[in-house]
Amino acid sequence: MPLWRYGVVGLFAAIALAQSAPPLRELAERRGILIGAAVEPNLLVEEPRYAQVLAREFSLVVAENVMKWGALQTSRGQFNFAAADLLVDFAQKHKQAIRGHTLVWHQQLPRWMYGNFSRSEMEAILAEHIRTVVGRYKGRIAYWDVVNEAIGDDARLRATPFDVLPDYLERAFRLARQADPQAKLFYNDYGAEGLGPKSEAIYNLLKSLKEKGVPIDGVGFQVHVDQGFSPQRVGMAENLERFARLGLEIHITEMDVRLVGGQPQAERLEAQARVYQEVLQVCLRQPRCKVFTLWGFTDAYSWRAASEPLIFDDRYQPKPAYFALQRTLQQP
Ligand code: G3I
């Protein structure tokens, strides 16, 4: 959609962009943070525009799918790194940091993982996967989502095929640390941005891991929300602050903002822009928040494409949300 369709604000924004405002990655660097996007590596090859915008605007990349267990180890002991390698090579070429996503998750596991393994078999499986994957990218992947979404919406630990190993969580972090002592290791989850039972459970889990000496460096807040979200309303700044006090680095890891409701499109886009802006402000005001990552960047390839949740439209035109991030990064 051309920019003028976003109304007067869009028009002024377009003029501002034309006056060569620096790309987001440059503005973010001045503020001491990285700005990232989730990537599907096949598009880097198939769609030049996708690769161009990604390289120009973002200083960090994360694999949307290709570094998940089911993508990397489709049959036991057989690893396929082709797509992941493509992303790592692209990132290095364009001086982008990389978040590895993800080592232990109850979703996107290959079928063979549901094989009723014994405790010692699962011990070997977990160790082989983490050593092989983290070891392959040693020194090249700066941050790993070691454990993803282990706490359910009921604020309790989810059931997973890893459960036969009661200490799988801490074991995963220790294995990752051994495989690459330089990489920063994260716990990542959604629906935990604000104060509430789920974030409380995650806080208690991470606090207890820290107390046990488990090597965990940070926590990722995904921020999959809609245009009605308000970080103030849910107490996001206070929530991040208590995790910061545990000594953890904080990343916004998967932000996208769905358009919902029946208002005119221009209003919905403004509301969406405001949500991006407010969450970025929370990150910028929290000294331990170092990374702000979106779950994709163009609406053309979002996992929720129908609700246009990203900052470029499906023709790579910047939306009001793009300009809101640009402005916010420039504010003192
Ligand atoms: O790769 C196959 C393709 O071969 C097949 O033809 C096609 C048919 O459906 O499916 C393709 O796999 C899909 C995959 O995305 C790659 O496009 C899966 O069906 C689909 O389920 C998968 O969805 C991903 C989802 O995780 C899986 O749960 C989304 O793209 C991805 O955005 C989403 O990402 C998660 C994060 O990892 C964790 N946090 C939440 C976030 C959103 O759900």
Residues whose N, C-alpha, C, O or C-beta is under 5 A from the ligand:
A	BS01	G3I	E64 N65 Q107 W303
